[in-house]
C-alpha cells in the first residue's frame, strides 16, 4: 500500500465510525482487530459494539484530523472529536452539552486492513466540560 492508501484506510474507518456505519467495518478492519486497552475486547464484533455504545452516549459526533502520519506499517493520528452528550457517560447523566475531546491513535496495517490499535485520550478536559454548570 502507498502512504496515501494507508491514510485513506484510517480516514475511511473514521468516516464509517462517525456516520453510523459500523456494520461496514469489515471493509477496513481485520477480523482479529486488537485493541491495546484493558477495557476492550479484541475482534471486529467488539469494536462494532463499542462504536454503538459511543453512538448512544454522544450524538452527531464529528472528528477533525489534526495530524496523520504514516511510517512503515503504522498510521498515527492526532484527532479532535466533537459530539453532544445524549446518554450517561462515566456516571454523568446526559447533559445535552456539545463537547470536544482530543486524542492520539496508532494503528498497524496488515494485508490492507487495520489489525491493531493503541490510543491516548485526553479525558480530563471532556469530564470538566460535562461537569461544568
N, C-alpha and C positions, 0 to 999 in steps of 0.2 A: 504494500500500500504506500502511496505517496504521503507526504506530510499533510497536504490538503485533504486527502481522503480520510486520514486519521482524525483530523479536526472535525470534518463533516460527520464522522461517526458519532462523536460526542455531541455535536450540535443536534443531530437527529434524535439522539437519546433524550436530550433536554427538551426538545420540541414535543416529543411523544409524552414525556412526563408532565409537561405543563398544559397539555391540551386534552387531558383525559383519555389518552390512547395507550395506557399501559398494556392493553391486550395485544399491542403490536411490538412489544419489547423484543420478541424473538428475532426481529429484523436486525437488532444491534447488540443484543446480549447473548452470551453463551448460556447454554442450559445449566452449566455448573458455575454460574456467576458467583464470585466470592466477595462478600462484604467484610472488610477488616474492621469490624466493630463488634464489641461484646454483646450488644443488644440486637444484633441482626443475624438471621439465619441465612445460609447460602442457598443459591438456586434462583432460577427465573421466577418461580411462583412466589417466593418470599419477597423479592423486590417489587413484584406487582402488587402484593398485599400491602407492603409498606407505602407504596405510592397512593393506593386507595385510602389508606388511613390519613396520609397527608392531605388529600383532597377533602376529607371530611372535617378537617381542622382549619385549613386555610383555603379560602375560595379565591378565584381569579388570580392565581399565582403566575407571576412572570419572573423570568430570570434574565439578568444582564450579564453578558460575558465581559468581564473586566480585563482578563488576560487569558490566552490559550496558547500553550507551548507544547511542542512535540519533540521528543528525543527518543530515538530507537523505537521501542515498543510501548512507550509511555506517553500519555497526554495529561498535562497538568493545567488546571484552570483555576482562576480566581473569579468568584461569582458574587453577585448581589441578587438576592431573592426578595420579592415583594408579594404580599398577599393580605387578605382580610381574614382575621380570626373569626371563624363561624362555629367552632366546636371547642370543647375543652382541650387544653394543652398543658401538660405538666402540672396539673392541679389547678389551673386557672380557667374558670368558666369562659365561655365565648364573650369577647369584649366588643366584637364587630369593629375593631380598630384596624386600620390599614397600617401594616408594619413591614419592616425590611430587616434582613439579616444577611451577613456575609459569610463566605466560607471558601476554603480551598479544597479542591478534589483532585485526586490522582486516579487514572485508570491505566490498566495494562491491556494491550490488544494482542489477541492470538487468533490466527486464521480468520481475520477480518471482523472479529467481534470483540466486544468488551468482556474480559474474563475476570478482572479483579478491580476492586475499588477501595480507596482509602479516602477519608475526609477529615477536615477540621472545621467545625462550625463555630462561629462566634455567638454562642447562646446568650451570654450575659446581656448584651445590648438588646436582643429580642425580648428577654424576660423583663428588662427595665421598661421597654415600650408597652408591654402587655399589662404591667402592674401600675403604670403611671395613671394618676387620676385626672 
